Amino acid sequence: MEVESSSTAASFLAKVALALGVAATVTVISLFMKQPSSGPSFSLPQIIDASVPPDAAAAIGYTFYLFGKKVVIPEYTPGWVYFWLLMAAGFGLFISEEALNVWVGISLARTLCLDGTWQSLVNSFSMNASYIISTVLWVYWGVCISDMVPFYLGKLFRQTRASEDISSKIGIRKEKALSISRAVQKYGNLIGFVERFSIGVRNPTGFLAGALGIPADCYFAGVCCGCLFTLPIQLAVGFFLRERPVVALASIAAAVGMWTVLPYAAAACTALFFYLSHRKSSS
């Protein structure tokens, strides 16, 4: 690994802050812009009481809960909404990146006419091209920049040296923190690329990469390259499951949960195997 200087780190952090400022400015402008006459009519997130029974006909979308309220992200949501939701995911709040990006793939696929004819597909894409391209760009940069949030929190932790118990700071077991630390040390400056494929532990991986002194520019470059692979996969899953959005989101949530639990399940099975073997040999 190569530990970066403080001046280089501050310079790159300033660039990230500038990018967030540009994104905030574009968001504010978009809020006051008049919707185009052609193309889809944009829909902003809906906030409803969590106790209200769901209306299957009314709210098909990505759903999460925030302070006792249910937030529904409908189809044709502007791309900047996804950007800020992904930034929230970077802080570990409310959002599953996989599920959100799969929903983006579903909503973009439903803007296209997929009746089996090439002409109808081209026509529907040309009508919605600006929305599709802008949404993909917003999501791509939302994924990349949000991954820098836990990274810089890790750098802050490294500078303050508030505690040696890193695992308590990122909410995972010590054994898992040690395995992630070994991965960071193994891949070094390439850990940003590896982090994109670390389903379920992206934020801890980014935090430990920052805490262990990985250069910010190397980490960000790896994240950007890795996202070129992971984002198309997520969008493609949504594209192929476009007709069954509820099933798609539930399946993604279950798959992410299983991927996160898999190391612990494997360790438990191994421990059980050795325990039974030892008991059998003793008897």
DRENTOR-70341 format. One record per residue (C-alpha): x, y, z; residue in three letters; residue number from 1. Coordinates in steps of 0.001 Angstrom, whole numbers, plus 524288, in hexadecimal, padded with zeros to 5 digits. Layout:
N
x;y;z;resn;resi
X;Y;Z;ala;NUM
...
! end
This chain:
283
x;y;z;resn;resi
80000;80000;80000;met;1
80402;80E00;7FDBF;glu;2
8005D;817DB;80840;val;3
7FCB0;824D6;80228;glu;4
8010E;8320A;80722;ser;5
7F791;83AE4;80E47;ser;6
7F826;8453D;80390;ser;7
7F489;83B5E;7F90D;thr;8
7E960;8361C;80162;ala;9
7E42D;843D3;803DD;ala;10
7E4DB;84711;7F568;ser;11
7DD17;83B09;7F196;phe;12
7D32D;83D70;7FC76;leu;13
7D148;84B24;7F70F;ala;14
7CE5D;8454F;7E9AC;lys;15
7C439;83C28;7EF9B;val;16
7BE18;847A5;7F6DA;ala;17
7BDC6;84F64;7EA26;leu;18
7B6F4;84412;7E339;ala;19
7ACC8;8438E;7EE0D;leu;20
7AAD5;85231;7ECFB;gly;21
7A882;85112;7DE54;val;22
79EF6;845E5;7E0A7;ala;23
797AB;84DF3;7EAD6;ala;24
796EC;85996;7E192;thr;25
791C2;8514F;7D660;val;26
787D7;84B37;7DFB1;thr;27
7829F;8586F;7E3E6;val;28
781CE;85CF3;7D5BA;ile;29
77ABA;8506A;7D1EE;ser;30
7709D;8528B;7DC9B;leu;31
76C91;85F79;7D69A;phe;32
76DA9;85BA4;7C859;met;33
7615F;85943;7C08D;lys;34
75FA1;84B47;7BC0F;gln;35
761B6;848FA;7AD7F;pro;36
75579;8474A;7A547;ser;37
75AF7;83AE1;79F06;ser;38
75FA8;82F0A;7A65C;gly;39
75B3E;8299D;7B36D;pro;40
7550F;831D2;7BE0F;ser;41
75E09;83191;7C9D0;phe;42
75911;82CED;7D710;ser;43
75F2E;830AD;7E3FF;leu;44
75FD3;8273E;7EF8E;pro;45
75345;82572;7F72A;gln;46
75367;825DC;8060D;ile;47
747E0;81F05;80C61;ile;48
74466;81A32;819EA;asp;49
74A01;80CAD;81C5D;ala;50
73D50;80875;822DD;ser;51
73571;80AD3;81678;val;52
732A7;7FDD6;80F9E;pro;53
739C9;7FCC7;8028B;pro;54
73242;7FEF2;7F610;asp;55
737D2;7F573;7EC0E;ala;56
73263;7FD47;7E0C3;ala;57
737B0;80A2C;7E59D;ala;58
7457C;80838;7EA5D;ala;59
74E75;7FFB9;7E24F;ile;60
75C17;80421;7E55D;gly;61
767D2;80323;7EE1C;tyr;62
76384;80481;7FC35;thr;63
76AEF;80751;808AD;phe;64
76758;80C53;81626;tyr;65
76C0D;8191F;81BD5;leu;66
76892;81DB6;8299B;phe;67
75BEB;8160F;829D6;gly;68
757ED;81A49;81C2F;lys;69
757C9;8122C;80FD6;lys;70
75EDC;81838;80446;val;71
75B41;81331;7F6CA;val;72
76406;815F8;7EB1F;ile;73
75AFB;814DC;7DF46;pro;74
75E34;8130B;7D0FF;glu;75
7638D;81EAE;7C945;tyr;76
76A51;8242C;7D53E;thr;77
774A4;82E62;7D18E;pro;78
78292;82989;7D1CC;gly;79
786D5;8332E;7DC30;trp;80
77DB6;82C8E;7E5F2;val;81
7853A;81FE7;7E430;tyr;82
7920E;8274B;7E5C5;phe;83
78E6E;82C6D;7F339;trp;84
7889C;81F7B;7F767;leu;85
7958C;81917;7F3FB;leu;86
79C92;82370;7FBF7;met;87
793D7;81F91;80763;ala;88
797C9;81172;804E3;ala;89
7A5F6;815C7;80612;gly;90
7A304;81A0C;81401;phe;91
79C96;80CDF;81683;gly;92
78EE3;8128B;8170C;leu;93
7820B;80CB7;8127D;phe;94
78642;807FB;8050D;ile;95
78B44;7FB7B;7FECB;ser;96
79396;7FF43;7F319;glu;97
790F6;7F260;7EC2E;glu;98
78245;7F34E;7EDAC;ala;99
781EF;801AD;7E9C4;leu;100
78A17;7FF8F;7DD81;asn;101
781FE;7F3C2;7D9B6;val;102
775FA;7FC59;7DB0B;trp;103
77C90;80665;7D233;val;104
77E6A;7FBA9;7C819;gly;105
7701A;7F7E3;7C96F;ile;106
76B20;805CB;7C7F5;ser;107
773F2;808A0;7BC48;leu;108
76FD5;7FBFF;7B59B;ala;109
7618D;7FFA1;7B757;arg;110
763C7;80C18;7AF8F;thr;111
7670C;803D1;7A3B0;leu;112
75DB0;7FD17;79A7B;cys;113
761EB;7EEE2;79A98;leu;114
757EC;7E89B;7919F;asp;115
76216;7E151;789B8;gly;116
763A4;7EB15;77E97;thr;117
77025;7F2C3;77CB3;trp;118
76938;7FEF4;777BD;gln;119
7609C;80071;783CA;ser;120
76C64;7FE9F;78CAD;leu;121
7740E;80920;78575;val;122
76886;81278;7859C;asn;123
76615;810BD;79428;ser;124
77483;81280;79722;phe;125
77564;81EE8;78EFD;ser;126
769B1;82488;7964A;met;127
76FB0;82185;7A399;asn;128
77E31;82256;7A051;ala;129
780EE;82E9F;7A849;ser;130
77A3D;828F3;7B43B;tyr;131
780E8;81BAA;7B30F;ile;132
78E8F;8211C;7B0C5;ile;133
78D93;82B7C;7BB66;ser;134
78865;82184;7C52F;thr;135
7935F;817EF;7C264;val;136
79D7E;822D0;7C3EB;leu;137
7976F;82783;7D0B0;trp;138
7974F;819A6;7D5F6;val;139
7A535;816C1;7D18B;tyr;140
7AAEF;822AA;7D823;trp;141
7A21D;820AA;7E3E8;gly;142
7A7CF;81316;7E5B4;val;143
7B5D2;817B6;7E3EA;cys;144
7B525;823C2;7EC94;ile;145
7AD18;81D24;7F737;ser;146
7B7C9;812EB;7F89C;asp;147
7C0E6;81DEF;7FCAE;met;148
7B895;820F8;808AA;val;149
7BCC1;8152E;810D9;pro;150
7CA7C;81693;80B46;phe;151
7CBFE;82465;8108F;tyr;152
7C5A2;82078;81D6B;leu;153
7D05D;81647;81E68;gly;154
7DAB6;820A1;81BA7;lys;155
7D4C8;82930;82636;leu;156
7D556;81DBC;82F8B;phe;157
7E39F;81BAD;82BF9;arg;158
7E6E5;829DB;82ED8;gln;159
7DF88;82ADF;83BB3;thr;160
7E396;81D58;84092;arg;161
7D773;81D98;84908;ala;162
7D820;80F12;84BDF;ser;163
7DF37;802D8;847D0;glu;164
7D262;7FB4C;84721;asp;165
7CF63;7FD70;838C6;ile;166
7C500;7F2CF;8383F;ser;167
7BC5D;7FA29;841DF;ser;168
7BD10;80637;8392A;lys;169
7B7F7;7FF3C;82D21;ile;170
7AE76;7F616;833D7;gly;171
7B446;7E8EB;8302B;ile;172
7BAC5;7DDF9;837A8;arg;173
7C959;7DE63;83A4E;lys;174
7CBAA;7D239;8320F;glu;175
7C4FC;7D884;82663;lys;176
7CC82;7E537;82857;ala;177
7D93E;7DD89;82885;leu;178
7D5CE;7D666;81BE6;ser;179
7D26A;7E342;8152A;ile;180
7DF12;7E94D;81A2A;ser;181
7E6B6;7DDF8;81476;arg;182
7DFCF;7E006;80772;ala;183
7E352;7EE7D;807B3;val;184
7F17F;7EB31;80A87;gln;185
7F184;7E09E;80017;lys;186
7EBED;7E8D2;7F50B;tyr;187
7F1BC;7F5D8;7F963;gly;188
7EEDF;800C5;7EFC8;asn;189
7E5B7;7F7C5;7E81A;leu;190
7DC51;7F669;7F390;ile;191
7D30D;80081;7ED9D;gly;192
7D08E;7F73F;7E245;phe;193
7CF1F;7EB88;7EB63;val;194
7C5D8;7F33E;7F42C;glu;195
7BBD5;7F44B;7E941;arg;196
7BA55;7E580;7E96E;phe;197
7B9CF;7E47C;7F859;ser;198
7AB1C;7E2F6;7F964;ile;199
7A627;7E5A5;80709;gly;200
7B30E;7EB08;80C3E;val;201
7B5EB;7F673;8032C;arg;202
7B50A;800CE;80DB6;asn;203
7BDDF;7F96E;81758;pro;204
7C796;7F6E9;80C5E;thr;205
7C7D5;8054B;808AD;gly;206
7C928;80947;816F6;phe;207
7D49D;80034;8193E;leu;208
7DB07;80463;80C78;ala;209
7DAD4;8125E;81153;gly;210
7DF26;80E81;81EF9;ala;211
7EAB2;806C9;819A8;leu;212
7EFC9;811FB;8114B;gly;213
7EC0A;80E56;80355;ile;214
7EDAD;81A67;7FA82;pro;215
7E08C;820B6;7F78E;ala;216
7E31B;82259;7E8FE;asp;217
7E702;81405;7E763;cys;218
7DB1A;80F9F;7EF0E;tyr;219
7D1DD;8184A;7E73F;phe;220
7D7B0;813E7;7DA3F;ala;221
7D5A2;805BD;7DE3E;gly;222
7C79A;80881;7E243;val;223
7C4BB;80F38;7D546;cys;224
7CA6E;803CB;7CD9D;cys;225
7C35C;7F9B0;7D5D8;gly;226
7B67B;800D6;7D457;cys;227
7B7A4;7FF3C;7C5A0;leu;228
7B58E;7F0B5;7C83E;phe;229
7AC66;7F053;7D3F3;thr;230
7A2C6;7FAD7;7CFA1;leu;231
79FB5;7F48A;7C255;pro;232
79D7E;7E79A;7C960;ile;233
793F9;7EDE3;7D2DE;gln;234
78CD2;7F506;7C807;leu;235
78C46;7E8A5;7BFD0;ala;236
78609;7E11C;7CB03;val;237
77B96;7EB8F;7CBBF;gly;238
779D2;7EB4B;7BD07;phe;239
77735;7DCB3;7BCAA;phe;240
76E29;7DD43;7C888;leu;241
766D1;7E954;7C3E5;arg;242
759A6;7E267;7C38A;glu;243
75A9F;7DDEE;7D1AC;arg;244
76053;7E96F;7D946;pro;245
75B96;7E542;7E6B6;val;246
76147;7D7A1;7E51E;val;247
76DED;7DD71;7DFDB;ala;248
76FFF;7E68D;7EB6B;leu;249
76C8C;7DBFF;7F54B;ala;250
775FC;7D284;7EEB6;ser;251
78101;7DC75;7EECD;ile;252
77ED4;7DF57;7FD3A;ala;253
77F21;7D0CB;8004D;ala;254
78B4E;7CE8D;7F7FC;ala;255
792AF;7D9C8;7FE6E;val;256
78EC1;7D4C2;80BC9;gly;257
7935A;7C713;80883;met;258
7A047;7CC47;80313;trp;259
7A271;7D402;80FA0;thr;260
79F20;7C878;81862;val;261
7A6A6;7BE6E;81038;leu;262
7B40A;7C027;816E1;pro;263
7ADF9;7BE93;82447;tyr;264
7A609;7B2CC;81FEA;ala;265
7B23E;7AC83;81A38;ala;266
7B9B0;7AEEA;826E0;ala;267
7AE8A;7A92F;82EE4;ala;268
7ADE4;79D04;82637;cys;269
7BC94;79B39;82738;thr;270
7BC40;79C82;835F2;ala;271
7B0FE;792D2;836AF;leu;272
7B874;7893C;82E02;phe;273
7C48F;789AA;8369C;phe;274
7BC46;788AF;842E0;tyr;275
7B546;77C89;83DED;leu;276
7C216;7769E;83930;ser;277
7C87A;778F6;84656;his;278
7BCC9;77348;84D88;arg;279
7BCB2;7673E;844DC;lys;280
7CB46;764CF;846BE;ser;281
7C9D3;76685;8556C;ser;282
7BEE3;75C9A;85602;ser;283
! end
